[in-house]
Amino acid sequence: MPAPTATADLLHADLSRHSPMMAQYLSLKAAHPDTLLLYRMGDFYELFYDDARKAHRLLDITLTTRGQSAGEPVVMAGVPVHALENYLARLVRLGESVAIAEQVGEVGAAKGPVERKVVRIVTPGTVAAAALLAYAEHTQGQALAHVRTLEVARAGDLIDLPPAWATLAGAIMWLLARHLPVFDFNGPDWRLAGIALIVAGLILMAWSAVHFWMARTTVIPRRNASALVTDGPYRFSRNPIYLGDAMALVGWGLFLGALSAFVVLPGFVMLINRRFIRGEEAALKAAFPDEFAAFARRTRRWV
């Protein structure tokens, strides 16, 4: 079994052999070789290679591997964004210096990974434990204020989400079945089949969401996706969550027992394609160009 790749070896390797994201990480790491580098990826700060191994020992966090870069497995460990200050305090108390690389660019603004920069360096010599605690409290207050600002600024986003559109489609289907019951096929067998399909759609959506969580990335890819999920239900569909939505609506139509209800479904699929899937796939293509191209070649958009 070959020895694990050390960060020092990677820093002297040809970056063109690495994936765009790992090349970006190694460029930042080269500027801070003796410092643990926390690299922001969506809702987590990730550490790679030797940094990940050290963080695993010091913090007792999970050490894992995901994919390959330059022919070597990518060793990584991560901490949630909301728990950053707690982990920083622990690392500083253990005598470690930490550099924090934040996402400063916007998804899809340029080809390749989101732009990141080291925006903060914490060392034992410059930060006392009490000062760090005070900073944590101050940062938490700033974060809460920022969240409240985003909640106000993006209140409309809660409406413009696929579940809201699926709910609206379901309501329109009910109205059509109730007031325009064309080709009524009511019966217990149809209702049972409808319930089964609704449950299957919900299970598919939950299964798909779990794989996002396991990959530690956002369920909304257009918002700073930190990983490309290609396993589980994503082996047979690039968009299994939306497929689950469509399955649930078909089941709802069977439960309602009116053919007129189904006229809504093509419109729902077209809306999801144009309003969500195109933008999300563009963001994933920009963040993971080679990986997404291979994924798109072998996996259909819907099924």
FIMI-366200 format. One line per 10 residues: number of its first residue (from 1); their letters; for each residue x, y, z of N, C-alpha, C. Coordinates in steps of 0.2 Angstrom, whole numbers, m for minus. Each point is the difference from the previous one (the first is absolute). Layout:
REM FIMI-366200
NUM> A> X Y Z X Y Z X Y Z  ...;
This chain:
REM FIMI-366200
1> MPAPTATADL> 4 m6 0 m4 6 0 4 6 0  0 5 m5 4 6 0 m1 4 6  5 4 2 0 5 5 m5 5 m2  m3 3 5 m5 6 m1 4 6 m3  m3 3 m5 3 6 m3 0 6 6  6 3 0 1 5 5 m1 7 m4  m2 5 4 m2 6 m3 7 3 m3  5 m1 4 7 3 m3 1 m2 m7  m1 m7 m1 1 m2 m7 m4 3 m5  m7 1 2 m5 3 m5 2 7 m1;
11> LHADLSRHSP> 3 4 5 1 7 m2 6 1 m5  4 m5 m1 5 0 m5 m2 m3 m6  m6 m3 m1 m2 m4 m6 m3 5 m5  m1 m2 m6 m3 4 m5 m8 1 1  m2 6 2 m7 1 1 m4 m1 m5  2 0 m6 m4 m2 m6 m3 m7 0  3 m4 4 m2 m7 0 m6 m1 5  m1 5 4 m5 0 5 m7 3 m3  m5 m2 4 m7 3 m2 0 7 1  m4 4 m3 1 8 1 m1 1 7;
21> MMAQYLSLKA> m5 m3 4 m1 2 7 6 m2 4  3 m6 m1 6 m1 4 6 4 m2  1 2 m6 5 4 m2 0 7 4  m7 2 0 m1 6 4 2 0 7  m2 m6 3 2 m1 7 7 0 1  4 m4 m4 7 m1 1 4 7 m1  m3 4 m5 3 7 m1 0 4 7  m6 0 3 m1 3 7 4 m3 5  1 m7 0 4 m3 5 7 1 m1  2 1 m6 7 2 m1 2 7 3;
31> AHPDTLLLYR> m4 4 1 1 7 3 0 m1 7  m3 m5 3 0 m1 7 2 m7 2  6 m2 m1 2 m8 0 0 m2 7  1 4 5 1 m2 7 m6 2 4  m6 1 m3 m6 2 3 m6 m5 m2  m4 m2 5 m6 m4 m2 m4 5 m5  m2 m3 m5 m4 4 m5 m8 m2 0  m4 4 2 m7 m2 0 m3 3 m6  m3 m4 m5 m2 2 m7 m7 m1 0  m3 6 m1 m8 0 0 m3 m3 m6;
41> MGDFYELFYD> m4 m5 1 m4 m4 m5 m7 0 2  m4 5 m2 m7 0 2 m1 0 7  m3 m4 4 m2 0 7 6 m3 4  6 m1 m2 5 m3 3 7 3 m1  4 0 5 7 2 m2 4 m7 0  3 m1 m6 4 m7 m1 7 1 1  3 m5 3 8 m1 0 2 m6 m4  5 1 m4 2 m6 m4 7 m2 1  1 m7 m1 7 m3 0 3 0 7  6 3 1 3 0 7 m4 4 5;
51> DARKAHRLLD> m3 6 m3 m4 4 5 m6 m4 2  m3 m4 m4 m6 m4 2 2 m5 5  6 m4 m1 2 m5 5 2 3 7  3 6 0 1 4 6 m6 2 4  m5 3 m4 m6 2 3 m4 m6 3  0 m6 m4 m3 m6 2 3 m2 7  7 0 1 3 m2 6 m2 5 6  0 7 m2 0 5 5 m8 1 2  m4 0 m4 m7 1 1 m5 m6 0  3 m6 m2 m4 m6 0 m6 1 m5;
61> ITLTTRGQSA> 1 3 m5 m5 1 m6 1 m6 m5  m5 m1 m4 1 m6 m5 5 2 m5  4 m5 m1 5 0 m6 m3 m5 m6  0 3 m6 m3 m4 m5 4 2 m6  m2 m4 m6 3 2 m6 m6 0 m5  1 5 m5 m6 1 m5 4 1 m7  m1 m5 m5 2 1 m6 8 0 m1  2 3 m5 8 0 m1 1 7 m3  7 2 1 3 5 m4 7 m1 m1  2 1 m7 6 m2 m2 2 m8 1;
71> GEPVVMAGVP> m5 m4 0 0 m7 1 1 m2 7  m1 4 5 1 m2 7 m7 2 3  m2 m5 5 m6 2 4 0 6 4  m5 4 0 0 6 4 m2 m1 7  4 0 5 m1 m1 7 m3 7 3  m5 0 3 m3 6 3 m4 m1 6  m1 5 4 m4 1 6 m3 7 0  m5 0 3 m4 7 0 m3 1 7  m2 7 1 m3 2 6 m6 5 m3  m6 0 3 m5 4 m2 1 7 1;
81> VHALENYLAR> m3 4 m5 2 7 0 m3 3 7  m6 m2 2 m2 3 6 4 m2 7  4 m5 m1 4 m2 6 7 3 m1  2 4 m4 7 2 m2 3 3 6  m3 4 4 4 4 6 1 m5 5  m4 m5 1 2 m5 5 6 m4 m2  0 m2 m6 6 m4 m2 6 4 0  0 7 m2 5 4 0 3 1 7  m4 1 5 2 0 7 4 m6 2  m2 m6 m2 3 m6 2 7 m1 m4;
91> LVRLGESVAI> 0 2 m6 6 0 m3 6 5 2  m3 6 2 5 5 3 3 m3 6  m5 m2 5 2 m3 6 5 m5 m1  0 m4 m5 5 m5 m1 6 2 m4  1 7 m1 6 2 m3 0 1 m7  m6 m1 m4 0 0 m7 m2 7 m3  3 1 m5 m2 6 m4 m4 m2 m6  m5 4 m1 m6 m1 m5 m1 5 m5  0 m1 m6 m2 4 m5 m7 m1 m3  m4 5 m1 m7 m2 m2 m1 3 m7;
101> AEQVGEVGAA> m1 m4 m5 m2 2 m7 m7 0 m1  m3 6 m2 m7 1 m1 m1 0 m7  m7 m2 m2 m2 1 m7 m2 7 m1  4 4 m4 m1 7 m2 m3 1 m6  0 m5 m5 m3 1 m6 m7 m3 0  m4 1 m6 m7 m3 m1 0 m6 m4  m4 m5 1 m1 m6 m3 m2 2 m8  4 m3 m4 m2 1 m7 3 7 m3  3 4 4 3 6 m3 6 m1 m4  3 m5 1 6 m2 m5 1 m7 0;
111> KGPVERKVVR> 3 m2 m5 2 m8 m1 4 m2 5  m1 m6 3 4 m3 5 m4 1 7  4 m1 5 m3 0 7 m1 7 2  m4 1 5 m1 7 3 6 3 3  1 6 m2 6 3 3 1 0 7  5 m1 3 1 0 7 7 3 2  0 3 6 6 4 3 0 m1 7  7 0 3 1 m1 7 m2 7 3  m5 1 4 m2 6 2 1 1 8  3 m5 3 1 0 7 5 m5 2;
121> IVTPGTVAAA> 5 2 5 5 m5 2 0 1 8  m1 m6 3 0 0 8 6 m4 2  4 3 5 6 m3 2 m1 0 8  4 m4 3 0 0 8 3 6 2  5 3 m4 4 6 3 m4 7 m1  m6 0 m4 m3 6 m1 m7 0 3  m3 m6 2 m6 m1 3 0 m4 6  m2 4 6 m1 m4 6 m7 m3 0  m1 m5 5 m6 m3 0 m6 4 1  1 5 5 m5 4 2 m2 5 m6;
131> ALLAYAEHTQ> 5 2 m4 m2 4 m6 m3 m4 m5  2 m6 m1 m3 m4 m5 m8 m1 2  m1 m1 6 m7 m1 3 m4 6 m2  3 6 2 m4 6 m2 m1 1 m7  5 m2 m4 m1 0 m7 m5 m4 m3  m1 m6 3 m5 m5 m2 m7 3 2  0 3 6 m7 3 1 m2 5 m4  5 5 m2 m1 5 m5 m2 m3 m7  4 m5 m2 m1 m3 m6 m7 m3 m1  m2 m3 6 m7 m3 0 m5 5 m1;
141> GQALAHVRTL> 1 6 4 m5 5 m1 0 3 m7  6 1 m3 0 2 m7 m3 m5 m5  1 m7 1 m3 m5 m4 m8 0 1  m2 1 6 m7 0 1 m3 6 m4  3 6 0 m2 6 m3 0 m1 m8  5 m3 m2 1 m2 m7 m6 m5 m2  m1 m5 4 m6 m4 m2 m6 3 0  m2 5 4 m6 4 0 0 4 m6  5 3 m2 0 4 m6 m1 m4 m6  3 m6 0 m1 m5 m6 m8 m2 0;
151> EVARAGDLID> m2 m1 6 m7 m3 0 m5 6 m3  2 6 2 m5 5 m3 2 1 m8  6 0 m2 2 1 m7 m3 m6 m4  0 m6 3 m2 m6 m4 m7 m3 2  m4 4 3 m6 m2 2 m4 m3 m6  1 3 m6 m3 m2 m6 2 m7 m2  6 m2 2 3 m6 m2 m4 m6 2  m3 1 6 m4 m6 3 m6 m2 m4  m2 5 m4 m5 m1 m5 2 m4 m6  6 3 m2 3 m3 m6 4 m6 1;
161> LPPAWATLAG> m2 m5 3 3 m6 1 m4 m6 m3  3 m5 m2 m4 m6 m3 m6 m2 4  1 m1 7 m6 m3 4 m6 5 m1  2 6 0 m6 5 m1 m4 m1 m6  4 m1 m6 m3 0 m6 m3 m7 m1  2 m5 4 m3 m7 0 m7 1 3  0 3 6 m6 1 4 m5 4 m4  2 5 m4 m4 4 m4 m3 m5 m6  4 m4 m3 m2 m4 m5 m5 m5 3  1 m3 6 m5 m4 3 m6 3 1;
171> AIMWLLARHL> 0 6 2 m7 4 1 m4 1 m6  4 2 m5 m3 0 m7 m3 m6 m2  3 m6 1 m2 m6 m2 m7 m2 4  0 2 6 m6 m1 4 m6 4 m3  2 6 m2 m6 4 m2 m2 m3 m7  4 m2 m4 m2 m3 m7 m4 m6 1  2 m4 5 m3 m7 1 m7 2 3  m1 5 4 m6 1 3 m5 4 m4  2 4 m4 m4 5 m4 0 m2 m8  5 m4 m2 0 m2 m7 2 m8 0;
181> PVFDFNGPDW> m4 m4 3 1 m7 1 0 m4 m7  4 2 m5 0 m4 m6 3 m7 0  m4 m5 m3 3 m7 1 1 m2 7  m5 1 4 0 m2 7 2 m8 0  5 m2 4 1 m7 1 1 m2 8  m5 3 4 1 m1 7 m1 m8 1  3 m2 6 0 m7 2 5 m1 5  m1 m5 4 5 m1 6 7 m2 m3  0 m4 m5 6 m2 m3 5 6 m2  m4 5 m4 4 5 m2 2 5 6;
191> RLAGIALIVA> m4 0 5 2 4 6 6 m3 3  0 m7 1 6 m4 3 6 1 m4  m1 0 m7 6 1 m4 3 7 1  m4 5 0 2 7 1 3 1 7  m2 m3 5 3 0 7 7 m3 m1  1 m6 m3 6 m3 0 5 4 m4  m2 3 m6 4 4 m4 3 7 4  m5 3 4 2 5 4 5 m2 5  m1 m5 4 5 m2 5 7 m2 m4  m1 m3 m6 7 m2 m3 3 7 m2;
201> GLILMAWSAV> m3 5 m2 3 6 m2 3 4 6  m4 m1 6 3 3 6 6 m3 3  0 m7 m1 6 m4 2 6 2 m5  m1 0 m6 5 2 m5 3 7 2  m4 5 2 2 6 1 4 0 7  m2 m3 5 4 m1 6 6 m4 m1  0 m5 m4 7 m4 m1 5 5 m4  m3 4 m4 5 5 m4 2 5 5  m4 3 4 2 5 5 6 m3 5  m1 m6 2 5 m3 4 7 0 m3;
211> HFWMARTTVI> 0 m2 m7 6 0 m3 4 7 m1  m4 5 0 2 7 1 4 1 6  m4 m2 6 2 1 6 7 m4 1  0 m6 m2 6 m5 0 6 4 m3  m1 3 m6 5 3 m3 2 7 3  m4 2 5 1 7 3 0 5 m5  m5 0 m4 m1 6 m4 m8 2 0  m1 6 m3 m7 3 0 m5 m4 m4  m6 m1 2 m5 m3 m4 m2 5 m6  2 6 0 m2 5 m6 7 1 m3;
221> PRRNASALVT> 2 m4 m6 6 1 m3 2 7 m2  m5 4 m2 2 7 m2 3 4 5  0 m2 6 2 4 6 6 m3 3  6 1 m3 7 m2 2 0 m8 2  m1 m4 m5 0 m7 1 8 m2 1  1 m4 5 7 m2 2 2 m7 m3  m5 m3 m3 2 m7 m2 m5 m2 m6  2 m4 m4 m5 m3 m5 m2 m7 2  m6 m1 1 m3 m6 2 m2 m4 m6  3 m6 0 m1 m5 m6 m2 m7 2;
231> DGPYRFSRNP> 0 m1 7 m2 m7 2 m7 0 2  m2 m6 3 m7 m1 2 m5 1 m6  m5 4 1 m5 1 m5 2 4 m6  6 3 1 3 4 m5 4 m4 m5  0 m7 1 2 m4 m5 m4 m1 m6  m7 1 1 m5 m1 m6 m3 6 m2  1 6 4 m3 6 m1 4 6 2  1 5 m4 4 6 3 m5 4 5  m6 m1 m1 m5 4 5 m5 m4 3  2 m5 4 m5 m4 3 m5 3 5;
241> IYLGDAMALV> 2 6 3 m5 3 4 m5 3 m4  1 3 m6 m5 2 m4 m4 m5 m3  3 m6 m1 m3 m6 m3 m5 m2 6  2 0 6 m5 m2 5 m6 5 1  2 6 m1 m6 5 m1 m5 m2 m5  3 m1 m6 m5 m2 m6 m4 m7 2  4 m5 3 m3 m6 2 m6 1 5  1 5 5 m5 1 4 m6 3 m3  1 5 m5 m5 3 m3 m4 m5 m4  3 m4 m4 m3 m6 m4 m5 m4 5;
251> GWGLFLGALS> 3 m2 6 m4 m3 5 m6 4 2  1 6 1 m6 5 2 m5 m1 m5  2 1 m6 m5 m1 m6 m4 m6 0  4 m6 1 m4 m6 1 m5 0 6  3 3 5 m5 0 6 m6 4 m1  1 6 m4 m6 4 m2 m5 m4 m4  3 m4 m5 m4 m4 m4 m3 4 m6  3 5 m3 m2 4 m5 5 1 m5  m1 m1 m7 6 1 m5 1 7 0  m5 5 1 2 7 m1 5 2 5;
261> AFVVLPGFVM> 1 m3 5 5 2 5 7 0 m3  1 m5 m4 7 m1 m3 2 5 m5  m4 4 m2 2 5 m5 5 5 4  1 0 6 4 5 4 7 m3 m1  1 m7 0 7 m3 0 5 3 m5  m2 0 m6 5 2 m5 3 7 2  m5 5 2 2 6 2 5 1 6  m2 m5 4 5 0 6 7 m2 m2  0 m5 m4 7 m3 m2 4 5 m4  m4 4 m4 3 5 m4 3 6 4;
271> LINRRFIRGE> m4 2 5 2 5 5 6 m2 4  0 m6 3 6 m2 3 6 0 m4  m1 m3 m6 6 0 m5 3 7 m1  m4 5 m1 2 7 m2 2 4 6  m4 m1 5 1 5 6 5 m2 5  1 m7 0 5 m3 5 5 m4 m3  m1 m5 m3 5 m5 m3 5 3 m4  m2 5 m4 5 3 m5 5 4 4  m2 4 5 4 4 4 5 m4 5  m3 m5 2 4 m5 5 5 m3 m4;
281> EAALKAAFPD> m2 m3 m6 5 m4 m3 6 5 m3  m2 6 m2 5 5 m2 5 1 6  m3 1 6 5 1 6 4 m6 1  m3 m6 0 4 m6 1 6 m1 m5  m2 2 m7 5 m1 m5 6 5 1  m2 6 3 5 5 1 5 m2 6  m3 m3 5 4 m2 6 4 m7 m1  m3 m4 m4 3 m7 m1 m1 m2 m8  4 4 m4 0 m1 m7 0 m7 m3  6 m3 2 1 m7 m3 m4 m5 3;
291> EFAAFARRTR> m1 1 7 m4 m5 3 m8 0 m2  m2 6 m1 m7 1 m2 m1 m2 m7  5 1 m5 m1 m2 m7 0 m8 0  4 m3 4 0 m8 0 m7 m2 3  m2 3 5 m7 m1 3 m6 0 m5  0 6 m3 m5 1 m5 0 m5 m6  6 m2 m2 0 m5 m5 m3 m7 2  1 m2 6 m2 m6 2 m7 0 3  m3 5 2 m6 1 4 m5 5 m3  m6 m3 m1 m5 5 m3 m2 5 5;
301> RWV> m3 5 m3 m2 6 4 m6 m2 5  m5 m4 m3 m6 m2 5 1 m8 1  m1 m4 m5 1 m7 1 1 m4 m6;
